[in-house]
């Protein structure tokens, strides 16, 4: 995904040929949002297990 976005030849606003109107930009933001959600889950689990107090 990072290579696709970093490629100067990639039109972030063009519809994906095999999609239903989605763009590379939309899908990139969706991936970033999804990853941020799971990172938050990891933080929550570590706090619940007492493996990290969030203070550094």
mmCIF file of the N, C-alpha and C atoms, coordinates in Angstrom:
data_MODEL
# 
_entry.id   MODEL 
# 
loop_
_atom_site.group_PDB 
_atom_site.id 
_atom_site.type_symbol 
_atom_site.label_atom_id 
_atom_site.label_alt_id 
_atom_site.label_comp_id 
_atom_site.label_asym_id 
_atom_site.label_entity_id 
_atom_site.label_seq_id 
_atom_site.pdbx_PDB_ins_code 
_atom_site.Cartn_x 
_atom_site.Cartn_y 
_atom_site.Cartn_z 
_atom_site.occupancy 
_atom_site.B_iso_or_equiv 
_atom_site.pdbx_formal_charge 
_atom_site.auth_seq_id 
_atom_site.auth_comp_id 
_atom_site.auth_asym_id 
_atom_site.auth_atom_id 
_atom_site.pdbx_PDB_model_num 
ATOM 1   N N  . UNK A 1 1  ? 0.833   -1.179 0.000   1.00 0.00 ? 1  UNK A N  1 
ATOM 2   C CA . UNK A 1 1  ? 0.000   0.000  0.000   1.00 0.00 ? 1  UNK A CA 1 
ATOM 3   C C  . UNK A 1 1  ? 0.882   1.249  0.000   1.00 0.00 ? 1  UNK A C  1 
ATOM 4   N N  . UNK A 1 2  ? 1.947   1.213  0.821   1.00 0.00 ? 2  UNK A N  1 
ATOM 5   C CA . UNK A 1 2  ? 2.827   2.380  0.886   1.00 0.00 ? 2  UNK A CA 1 
ATOM 6   C C  . UNK A 1 2  ? 3.501   2.631  -0.466  1.00 0.00 ? 2  UNK A C  1 
ATOM 7   N N  . UNK A 1 3  ? 3.930   1.574  -1.135  1.00 0.00 ? 3  UNK A N  1 
ATOM 8   C CA . UNK A 1 3  ? 4.553   1.722  -2.449  1.00 0.00 ? 3  UNK A CA 1 
ATOM 9   C C  . UNK A 1 3  ? 3.560   2.293  -3.464  1.00 0.00 ? 3  UNK A C  1 
ATOM 10  N N  . UNK A 1 4  ? 2.330   1.831  -3.407  1.00 0.00 ? 4  UNK A N  1 
ATOM 11  C CA . UNK A 1 4  ? 1.299   2.310  -4.322  1.00 0.00 ? 4  UNK A CA 1 
ATOM 12  C C  . UNK A 1 4  ? 1.050   3.805  -4.133  1.00 0.00 ? 4  UNK A C  1 
ATOM 13  N N  . UNK A 1 5  ? 0.948   4.240  -2.893  1.00 0.00 ? 5  UNK A N  1 
ATOM 14  C CA . UNK A 1 5  ? 0.687   5.654  -2.599  1.00 0.00 ? 5  UNK A CA 1 
ATOM 15  C C  . UNK A 1 5  ? 1.908   6.516  -2.928  1.00 0.00 ? 5  UNK A C  1 
ATOM 16  N N  . UNK A 1 6  ? 3.107   5.985  -2.691  1.00 0.00 ? 6  UNK A N  1 
ATOM 17  C CA . UNK A 1 6  ? 4.334   6.751  -2.937  1.00 0.00 ? 6  UNK A CA 1 
ATOM 18  C C  . UNK A 1 6  ? 4.672   6.867  -4.422  1.00 0.00 ? 6  UNK A C  1 
ATOM 19  N N  . UNK A 1 7  ? 4.112   6.014  -5.250  1.00 0.00 ? 7  UNK A N  1 
ATOM 20  C CA . UNK A 1 7  ? 4.391   6.031  -6.685  1.00 0.00 ? 7  UNK A CA 1 
ATOM 21  C C  . UNK A 1 7  ? 3.819   7.302  -7.316  1.00 0.00 ? 7  UNK A C  1 
ATOM 22  N N  . UNK A 1 8  ? 4.674   8.138  -7.926  1.00 0.00 ? 8  UNK A N  1 
ATOM 23  C CA . UNK A 1 8  ? 4.185   9.376  -8.539  1.00 0.00 ? 8  UNK A CA 1 
ATOM 24  C C  . UNK A 1 8  ? 3.180   9.127  -9.669  1.00 0.00 ? 8  UNK A C  1 
ATOM 25  N N  . UNK A 1 9  ? 3.170   7.935  -10.235 1.00 0.00 ? 9  UNK A N  1 
ATOM 26  C CA . UNK A 1 9  ? 2.238   7.616  -11.313 1.00 0.00 ? 9  UNK A CA 1 
ATOM 27  C C  . UNK A 1 9  ? 0.855   7.219  -10.833 1.00 0.00 ? 9  UNK A C  1 
ATOM 28  N N  . UNK A 1 10 ? 0.685   7.093  -9.546  1.00 0.00 ? 10 UNK A N  1 
ATOM 29  C CA . UNK A 1 10 ? -0.607  6.691  -8.992  1.00 0.00 ? 10 UNK A CA 1 
ATOM 30  C C  . UNK A 1 10 ? -1.513  7.901  -8.846  1.00 0.00 ? 10 UNK A C  1 
ATOM 31  N N  . UNK A 1 11 ? -2.676  7.837  -9.479  1.00 0.00 ? 11 UNK A N  1 
ATOM 32  C CA . UNK A 1 11 ? -3.678  8.893  -9.328  1.00 0.00 ? 11 UNK A CA 1 
ATOM 33  C C  . UNK A 1 11 ? -4.553  8.512  -8.137  1.00 0.00 ? 11 UNK A C  1 
ATOM 34  N N  . UNK A 1 12 ? -4.358  9.202  -7.027  1.00 0.00 ? 12 UNK A N  1 
ATOM 35  C CA . UNK A 1 12 ? -5.074  8.867  -5.795  1.00 0.00 ? 12 UNK A CA 1 
ATOM 36  C C  . UNK A 1 12 ? -6.580  9.095  -5.894  1.00 0.00 ? 12 UNK A C  1 
ATOM 37  N N  . UNK A 1 13 ? -6.994  9.911  -6.850  1.00 0.00 ? 13 UNK A N  1 
ATOM 38  C CA . UNK A 1 13 ? -8.404  10.271 -6.958  1.00 0.00 ? 13 UNK A CA 1 
ATOM 39  C C  . UNK A 1 13 ? -9.153  9.514  -8.055  1.00 0.00 ? 13 UNK A C  1 
ATOM 40  N N  . UNK A 1 14 ? -8.436  8.723  -8.842  1.00 0.00 ? 14 UNK A N  1 
ATOM 41  C CA . UNK A 1 14 ? -9.076  7.947  -9.910  1.00 0.00 ? 14 UNK A CA 1 
ATOM 42  C C  . UNK A 1 14 ? -9.778  6.732  -9.309  1.00 0.00 ? 14 UNK A C  1 
ATOM 43  N N  . UNK A 1 15 ? -10.940 6.398  -9.835  1.00 0.00 ? 15 UNK A N  1 
ATOM 44  C CA . UNK A 1 15 ? -11.625 5.189  -9.356  1.00 0.00 ? 15 UNK A CA 1 
ATOM 45  C C  . UNK A 1 15 ? -10.790 3.940  -9.631  1.00 0.00 ? 15 UNK A C  1 
ATOM 46  N N  . UNK A 1 16 ? -10.831 3.001  -8.701  1.00 0.00 ? 16 UNK A N  1 
ATOM 47  C CA . UNK A 1 16 ? -10.129 1.723  -8.877  1.00 0.00 ? 16 UNK A CA 1 
ATOM 48  C C  . UNK A 1 16 ? -10.871 0.938  -9.958  1.00 0.00 ? 16 UNK A C  1 
ATOM 49  N N  . UNK A 1 17 ? -10.148 0.445  -10.974 1.00 0.00 ? 17 UNK A N  1 
ATOM 50  C CA . UNK A 1 17 ? -10.811 -0.214 -12.112 1.00 0.00 ? 17 UNK A CA 1 
ATOM 51  C C  . UNK A 1 17 ? -11.746 -1.361 -11.724 1.00 0.00 ? 17 UNK A C  1 
ATOM 52  N N  . UNK A 1 18 ? -11.370 -2.176 -10.764 1.00 0.00 ? 18 UNK A N  1 
ATOM 53  C CA . UNK A 1 18 ? -12.188 -3.331 -10.392 1.00 0.00 ? 18 UNK A CA 1 
ATOM 54  C C  . UNK A 1 18 ? -13.128 -3.018 -9.225  1.00 0.00 ? 18 UNK A C  1 
ATOM 55  N N  . UNK A 1 19 ? -13.168 -1.776 -8.775  1.00 0.00 ? 19 UNK A N  1 
ATOM 56  C CA . UNK A 1 19 ? -14.010 -1.396 -7.644  1.00 0.00 ? 19 UNK A CA 1 
ATOM 57  C C  . UNK A 1 19 ? -15.376 -0.899 -8.068  1.00 0.00 ? 19 UNK A C  1 
ATOM 58  N N  . UNK A 1 20 ? -16.065 -0.325 -7.118  1.00 0.00 ? 20 UNK A N  1 
ATOM 59  C CA . UNK A 1 20 ? -17.391 0.229  -7.372  1.00 0.00 ? 20 UNK A CA 1 
ATOM 60  C C  . UNK A 1 20 ? -17.394 1.714  -7.029  1.00 0.00 ? 20 UNK A C  1 
ATOM 61  N N  . UNK A 1 21 ? -16.374 2.420  -7.536  1.00 0.00 ? 21 UNK A N  1 
ATOM 62  C CA . UNK A 1 21 ? -16.280 3.852  -7.298  1.00 0.00 ? 21 UNK A CA 1 
ATOM 63  C C  . UNK A 1 21 ? -15.252 4.235  -6.246  1.00 0.00 ? 21 UNK A C  1 
ATOM 64  N N  . UNK A 1 22 ? -14.635 3.253  -5.593  1.00 0.00 ? 22 UNK A N  1 
ATOM 65  C CA . UNK A 1 22 ? -13.622 3.552  -4.591  1.00 0.00 ? 22 UNK A CA 1 
ATOM 66  C C  . UNK A 1 22 ? -12.376 4.114  -5.273  1.00 0.00 ? 22 UNK A C  1 
ATOM 67  N N  . UNK A 1 23 ? -11.625 4.926  -4.522  1.00 0.00 ? 23 UNK A N  1 
ATOM 68  C CA . UNK A 1 23 ? -10.363 5.461  -5.018  1.00 0.00 ? 23 UNK A CA 1 
ATOM 69  C C  . UNK A 1 23 ? -9.225  4.937  -4.153  1.00 0.00 ? 23 UNK A C  1 
ATOM 70  N N  . UNK A 1 24 ? -7.996  5.076  -4.659  1.00 0.00 ? 24 UNK A N  1 
ATOM 71  C CA . UNK A 1 24 ? -6.821  4.673  -3.879  1.00 0.00 ? 24 UNK A CA 1 
ATOM 72  C C  . UNK A 1 24 ? -6.773  5.484  -2.587  1.00 0.00 ? 24 UNK A C  1 
ATOM 73  N N  . UNK A 1 25 ? -7.083  6.773  -2.666  1.00 0.00 ? 25 UNK A N  1 
ATOM 74  C CA . UNK A 1 25 ? -7.064  7.616  -1.465  1.00 0.00 ? 25 UNK A CA 1 
ATOM 75  C C  . UNK A 1 25 ? -8.059  7.107  -0.423  1.00 0.00 ? 25 UNK A C  1 
ATOM 76  N N  . UNK A 1 26 ? -9.256  6.772  -0.837  1.00 0.00 ? 26 UNK A N  1 
ATOM 77  C CA . UNK A 1 26 ? -10.272 6.271  0.108   1.00 0.00 ? 26 UNK A CA 1 
ATOM 78  C C  . UNK A 1 26 ? -9.799  4.988  0.766   1.00 0.00 ? 26 UNK A C  1 
ATOM 79  N N  . UNK A 1 27 ? -9.255  4.082  -0.031  1.00 0.00 ? 27 UNK A N  1 
ATOM 80  C CA . UNK A 1 27 ? -8.804  2.806  0.512   1.00 0.00 ? 27 UNK A CA 1 
ATOM 81  C C  . UNK A 1 27 ? -7.603  2.997  1.436   1.00 0.00 ? 27 UNK A C  1 
ATOM 82  N N  . UNK A 1 28 ? -6.718  3.938  1.116   1.00 0.00 ? 28 UNK A N  1 
ATOM 83  C CA . UNK A 1 28 ? -5.570  4.228  1.975   1.00 0.00 ? 28 UNK A CA 1 
ATOM 84  C C  . UNK A 1 28 ? -6.032  4.763  3.322   1.00 0.00 ? 28 UNK A C  1 
ATOM 85  N N  . UNK A 1 29 ? -6.988  5.670  3.314   1.00 0.00 ? 29 UNK A N  1 
ATOM 86  C CA . UNK A 1 29 ? -7.518  6.208  4.570   1.00 0.00 ? 29 UNK A CA 1 
ATOM 87  C C  . UNK A 1 29 ? -8.233  5.118  5.364   1.00 0.00 ? 29 UNK A C  1 
ATOM 88  N N  . UNK A 1 30 ? -8.892  4.211  4.671   1.00 0.00 ? 30 UNK A N  1 
ATOM 89  C CA . UNK A 1 30 ? -9.570  3.099  5.335   1.00 0.00 ? 30 UNK A CA 1 
ATOM 90  C C  . UNK A 1 30 ? -8.559  2.185  6.024   1.00 0.00 ? 30 UNK A C  1 
ATOM 91  N N  . UNK A 1 31 ? -7.447  1.889  5.349   1.00 0.00 ? 31 UNK A N  1 
ATOM 92  C CA . UNK A 1 31 ? -6.394  1.058  5.941   1.00 0.00 ? 31 UNK A CA 1 
ATOM 93  C C  . UNK A 1 31 ? -5.793  1.748  7.163   1.00 0.00 ? 31 UNK A C  1 
ATOM 94  N N  . UNK A 1 32 ? -5.508  3.049  7.056   1.00 0.00 ? 32 UNK A N  1 
ATOM 95  C CA . UNK A 1 32 ? -4.933  3.791  8.180   1.00 0.00 ? 32 UNK A CA 1 
ATOM 96  C C  . UNK A 1 32 ? -5.890  3.795  9.372   1.00 0.00 ? 32 UNK A C  1 
ATOM 97  N N  . UNK A 1 33 ? -7.164  4.007  9.122   1.00 0.00 ? 33 UNK A N  1 
ATOM 98  C CA . UNK A 1 33 ? -8.158  4.009  10.187  1.00 0.00 ? 33 UNK A CA 1 
ATOM 99  C C  . UNK A 1 33 ? -8.260  2.632  10.837  1.00 0.00 ? 33 UNK A C  1 
ATOM 100 N N  . UNK A 1 34 ? -8.261  1.600  10.031  1.00 0.00 ? 34 UNK A N  1 
ATOM 101 C CA . UNK A 1 34 ? -8.356  0.226  10.525  1.00 0.00 ? 34 UNK A CA 1 
ATOM 102 C C  . UNK A 1 34 ? -7.149  -0.111 11.407  1.00 0.00 ? 34 UNK A C  1 
ATOM 103 N N  . UNK A 1 35 ? -5.956  0.271  10.945  1.00 0.00 ? 35 UNK A N  1 
ATOM 104 C CA . UNK A 1 35 ? -4.752  -0.004 11.724  1.00 0.00 ? 35 UNK A CA 1 
ATOM 105 C C  . UNK A 1 35 ? -4.743  0.770  13.032  1.00 0.00 ? 35 UNK A C  1 
ATOM 106 N N  . UNK A 1 36 ? -5.198  2.008  13.020  1.00 0.00 ? 36 UNK A N  1 
ATOM 107 C CA . UNK A 1 36 ? -5.258  2.802  14.250  1.00 0.00 ? 36 UNK A CA 1 
ATOM 108 C C  . UNK A 1 36 ? -6.225  2.163  15.255  1.00 0.00 ? 36 UNK A C  1 
ATOM 109 N N  . UNK A 1 37 ? -7.335  1.640  14.767  1.00 0.00 ? 37 UNK A N  1 
ATOM 110 C CA . UNK A 1 37 ? -8.304  0.971  15.642  1.00 0.00 ? 37 UNK A CA 1 
ATOM 111 C C  . UNK A 1 37 ? -7.646  -0.212 16.351  1.00 0.00 ? 37 UNK A C  1 
ATOM 112 N N  . UNK A 1 38 ? -6.931  -1.042 15.589  1.00 0.00 ? 38 UNK A N  1 
ATOM 113 C CA . UNK A 1 38 ? -6.299  -2.216 16.196  1.00 0.00 ? 38 UNK A CA 1 
ATOM 114 C C  . UNK A 1 38 ? -5.147  -1.836 17.116  1.00 0.00 ? 38 UNK A C  1 
ATOM 115 N N  . UNK A 1 39 ? -4.430  -0.790 16.822  1.00 0.00 ? 39 UNK A N  1 
ATOM 116 C CA . UNK A 1 39 ? -3.389  -0.316 17.730  1.00 0.00 ? 39 UNK A CA 1 
ATOM 117 C C  . UNK A 1 39 ? -4.021  0.073  19.069  1.00 0.00 ? 39 UNK A C  1 
ATOM 118 N N  . UNK A 1 40 ? -5.152  0.739  19.032  1.00 0.00 ? 40 UNK A N  1 
ATOM 119 C CA . UNK A 1 40 ? -5.872  1.074  20.265  1.00 0.00 ? 40 UNK A CA 1 
ATOM 120 C C  . UNK A 1 40 ? -6.293  -0.163 21.031  1.00 0.00 ? 40 UNK A C  1 
ATOM 121 N N  . UNK A 1 41 ? -6.665  -1.219 20.318  1.00 0.00 ? 41 UNK A N  1 
ATOM 122 C CA . UNK A 1 41 ? -7.020  -2.470 20.983  1.00 0.00 ? 41 UNK A CA 1 
ATOM 123 C C  . UNK A 1 41 ? -5.817  -3.073 21.708  1.00 0.00 ? 41 UNK A C  1 
ATOM 124 N N  . UNK A 1 42 ? -4.656  -3.020 21.075  1.00 0.00 ? 42 UNK A N  1 
ATOM 125 C CA . UNK A 1 42 ? -3.446  -3.524 21.728  1.00 0.00 ? 42 UNK A CA 1 
ATOM 126 C C  . UNK A 1 42 ? -3.151  -2.752 23.010  1.00 0.00 ? 42 UNK A C  1 
ATOM 127 N N  . UNK A 1 43 ? -3.292  -1.454 22.974  1.00 0.00 ? 43 UNK A N  1 
ATOM 128 C CA . UNK A 1 43 ? -3.054  -0.632 24.164  1.00 0.00 ? 43 UNK A CA 1 
ATOM 129 C C  . UNK A 1 43 ? -4.022  -1.017 25.271  1.00 0.00 ? 43 UNK A C  1 
ATOM 130 N N  . UNK A 1 44 ? -5.284  -1.187 24.929  1.00 0.00 ? 44 UNK A N  1 
ATOM 131 C CA . UNK A 1 44 ? -6.288  -1.570 25.917  1.00 0.00 ? 44 UNK A CA 1 
ATOM 132 C C  . UNK A 1 44 ? -5.978  -2.925 26.546  1.00 0.00 ? 44 UNK A C  1 
ATOM 133 N N  . UNK A 1 45 ? -5.623  -3.900 25.722  1.00 0.00 ? 45 UNK A N  1 
ATOM 134 C CA . UNK A 1 45 ? -5.313  -5.237 26.235  1.00 0.00 ? 45 UNK A CA 1 
ATOM 135 C C  . UNK A 1 45 ? -4.099  -5.193 27.154  1.00 0.00 ? 45 UNK A C  1 
ATOM 136 N N  . UNK A 1 46 ? -3.064  -4.463 26.751  1.00 0.00 ? 46 UNK A N  1 
ATOM 137 C CA . UNK A 1 46 ? -1.864  -4.371 27.604  1.00 0.00 ? 46 UNK A CA 1 
ATOM 138 C C  . UNK A 1 46 ? -2.188  -3.711 28.936  1.00 0.00 ? 46 UNK A C  1 
ATOM 139 N N  . UNK A 1 47 ? -3.008  -2.699 28.921  1.00 0.00 ? 47 UNK A N  1 
ATOM 140 C CA . UNK A 1 47 ? -3.397  -2.049 30.185  1.00 0.00 ? 47 UNK A CA 1 
ATOM 141 C C  . UNK A 1 47 ? -4.208  -3.002 31.053  1.00 0.00 ? 47 UNK A C  1 
ATOM 142 N N  . UNK A 1 48 ? -5.139  -3.736 30.453  1.00 0.00 ? 48 UNK A N  1 
ATOM 143 C CA . UNK A 1 48 ? -5.951  -4.682 31.219  1.00 0.00 ? 48 UNK A CA 1 
ATOM 144 C C  . UNK A 1 48 ? -5.098  -5.802 31.823  1.00 0.00 ? 48 UNK A C  1 
ATOM 145 N N  . UNK A 1 49 ? -4.054  -6.192 31.127  1.00 0.00 ? 49 UNK A N  1 
ATOM 146 C CA . UNK A 1 49 ? -3.167  -7.239 31.628  1.00 0.00 ? 49 UNK A CA 1 
ATOM 147 C C  . UNK A 1 49 ? -2.125  -6.704 32.606  1.00 0.00 ? 49 UNK A C  1 
ATOM 148 N N  . UNK A 1 50 ? -2.077  -5.380 32.749  1.00 0.00 ? 50 UNK A N  1 
ATOM 149 C CA . UNK A 1 50 ? -1.086  -4.778 33.628  1.00 0.00 ? 50 UNK A CA 1 
ATOM 150 C C  . UNK A 1 50 ? 0.303   -4.818 33.044  1.00 0.00 ? 50 UNK A C  1 
ATOM 151 N N  . UNK A 1 51 ? 0.394   -5.043 31.734  1.00 0.00 ? 51 UNK A N  1 
ATOM 152 C CA . UNK A 1 51 ? 1.688   -5.145 31.076  1.00 0.00 ? 51 UNK A CA 1 
ATOM 153 C C  . UNK A 1 51 ? 2.229   -3.783 30.667  1.00 0.00 ? 51 UNK A C  1 
ATOM 154 N N  . UNK A 1 52 ? 1.414   -2.758 30.860  1.00 0.00 ? 52 UNK A N  1 
ATOM 155 C CA . UNK A 1 52 ? 1.848   -1.417 30.489  1.00 0.00 ? 52 UNK A CA 1 
ATOM 156 C C  . UNK A 1 52 ? 0.916   -0.433 31.184  1.00 0.00 ? 52 UNK A C  1 
ATOM 157 N N  . UNK A 1 53 ? 1.461   0.540  31.855  1.00 0.00 ? 53 UNK A N  1 
ATOM 158 C CA . UNK A 1 53 ? 0.616   1.475  32.571  1.00 0.00 ? 53 UNK A CA 1 
ATOM 159 C C  . UNK A 1 53 ? 0.355   2.754  31.770  1.00 0.00 ? 53 UNK A C  1 
ATOM 160 N N  . UNK A 1 54 ? 0.953   2.866  30.591  1.00 0.00 ? 54 UNK A N  1 
ATOM 161 C CA . UNK A 1 54 ? 0.735   4.040  29.760  1.00 0.00 ? 54 UNK A CA 1 
ATOM 162 C C  . UNK A 1 54 ? 1.547   5.241  30.177  1.00 0.00 ? 54 UNK A C  1 
ATOM 163 N N  . UNK A 1 55 ? 2.316   5.112  31.242  1.00 0.00 ? 55 UNK A N  1 
ATOM 164 C CA . UNK A 1 55 ? 3.166   6.212  31.723  1.00 0.00 ? 55 UNK A CA 1 
ATOM 165 C C  . UNK A 1 55 ? 4.599   5.955  31.292  1.00 0.00 ? 55 UNK A C  1 
ATOM 166 N N  . UNK A 1 56 ? 5.184   6.920  30.632  1.00 0.00 ? 56 UNK A N  1 
ATOM 167 C CA . UNK A 1 56 ? 6.585   6.767  30.225  1.00 0.00 ? 56 UNK A CA 1 
ATOM 168 C C  . UNK A 1 56 ? 7.310   8.069  30.376  1.00 0.00 ? 56 UNK A C  1 
# 
